[in-house]
Amino acid sequence: FDYPRQSLLYLPERMPLPASPEFLPAVMDVALERIAASRGGAFVLFIRVFDLDDLTARTYELADFVTQARAAYSLAKPYAVGFSNGANIAAALLLLRPEVLAGAILMRATLPLTPSPLPALAGVPVLILSGADDPLVTPDQRDALARVLTEAGADVSALTLDAGHGLTPRDISAASQWLSVS
């Protein structure tokens, strides 16, 4: 996949404020329009979560959204691609609603929660990309995520890059290479 030539960052104008009750429906409307226009070739990046209760609620809302979008557009289970808090949300999807995703690429993620019991993630491919010099995600946090996903049965690949918390071209190439064999 040629990311520089085949990718587009879309930032919609005139969206409600994130704290507004109208925000999530507006995001869903915009995302569904883009998914339909791309014939299922789009992914949506979510970047902010504030607390565990909110994370859980938003995870279930996102899972319902993905389920509805799959049904409406006859889409296969998607792979989640997330960075930082977006990766934490993707990890939460795997842990709380494992039936929703085919797999995930989690960049600079931490373990957002530990459900009990752990879900059945047998064979679900997950790539964790961490930065060796990440000031926000400690090695213990990174390792806890990999350990819990592995204990749940996921097929976890973890790579620590010579990077901080920000994304690098190596993240994109590692993710692309991993996707080509997953």
N, C-alpha and C positions, 0 to 999 in steps of 0.2 A: 504494500500500500504506500503510495507516494503522498505522505502527509502534507508537505508544502504545496503541492499542486491540487490535492483532492480534499483539503480540509477548509472549513470556513467557521469562523467564530461569529456567532450571531448574538447580539445584545439588543433585545427589544426595547423600543422607546415607550414612554408613557405607561410604565408598569406601576401598580399600586406599591406602596411601601411594604417591605417584608413582614412587618408586624401587623399589617392590615388583614382582616379576614378575607378580603378579596384577592390577596396575593396568590395563594395556592391555586384557586380555580383559574386565575389568569395565566399562571405558569403552565398549568395543564393544557389550557387552550392553545397557547403558543407552541408548546412542545408537540402536541398532537398535530398541529398544522405543519410543523417542520418534518415530523416523522412521515406524514402522508406525502408531503412534497418530495421527500427523498426516497419514497417507496421503501421505508424501513431501514435506510442506510444512515440514519442519524443517531447520535447519542447525546444525552443531556448530562451536563456536569452540575452537580449540586455542591455548594461549597461551605455551608455554615450550619452548625448545630450548637445549641447553647447549653442544654442540660439533658440528663438521662430520660426524664419523663417526656420532654419534647422530642428527643431522639427516637424513643419508642413509638410515640404517636406519629411522627413524620415517616418513620420506617414503614409502619402499617399503611399509611396513606399512599406512600410511594409504591409499595407492593400492590395495592389495589389499582393504582393508576397503570402500572406496567401490565397487570393482568387484563384490565379493560382495553388498553391499547393493543395488546396481543390479540384479543378476541375481535376487536373492531377492524384490525388490519391484517388478520391471519398471519401474524408474525411468530417466528420461532422464539424460544427463550433467549433473551439477550445476555451478552456479557456486560457486566458493569465495569466502567473505567472511572476511577475516582482518584482525586488528588487531595491530600490533607483531610479536611473534614468531609469532603466528598467521598474519599476512600473510607472514612469511618462509617458513613451512611451505607456504602456498598457492603462493608463488612457486617453491619447490623442487618442488612437484608439477608445475607447468607445465614446469619445466626438466628434470626427471628422468623423469616419467611423463606426457607431454603428452596421451596418449590418454584420460586419466581425466576431465579437466575440460572443460566447455563454455566457461568463461571465469573471470575472477576480479576481485574488488574487493580491492585491497591498500591498507590504511590504515596509514600510518607504517611502511612496509616498507623494508628495505635489500636489496641483492643478497646472497642467502644463499650462493650458489655459482655457478660458471661452468662448466658441463659442456663437454666437447670431444668430439665436435662439438656445436654447438648443436642443439636439437631443431627439428623442423618445426612451427611454431606459426602457419602461414599463416591469417590471418583470425580467429584466436582473440581475442575482445575482452577487454581488460584495462583496468581503471581504477585508477590510482595516485593516492591522496589523501595529500598531504604537508602538514605544518605548517611555515609560514614560520619560526617561532621554535622549532622542535623541537630540544631540546638533545641528543637521542639519535641522530637521523638527520640527517647533514649533507647539504647540497645535492649534494655529489659522490656520496655513497652513493645518494641518491634518483635522480640522473641516470644512474648506472651501471646500476641496475635497469631503468629505462626504455630505455636504450640496448641492453642485452643482449636484452630481450624484443622490441624492435623489430627488431634484427638477426636474431632467430629467426623473424620474420615476423608476430608478434602485432600486432593492431590496438590500439595503446596510446593511451589518453587519460590525460593527467596534469594534475592540478590541485593547486596549492599554495594552501592556505587560510591565513587569518589566525588561526593557532592554534599551540600548542606540540605536545607529544607526545600529549596527551589528545584524546579524541574530542569533537566539538562537534555541535550540531544541524545545522550546515552540512554535516558529513560525511554524516549520514543523508539529508538532502535531496539532496545531490549524487549519492550512491549510488542513491537511489530514482529520480531523474530519469534517470541513466545506464542503469539496468536497464530502464526503460520504453521505451528506444529501442534497446537491444542485443538 
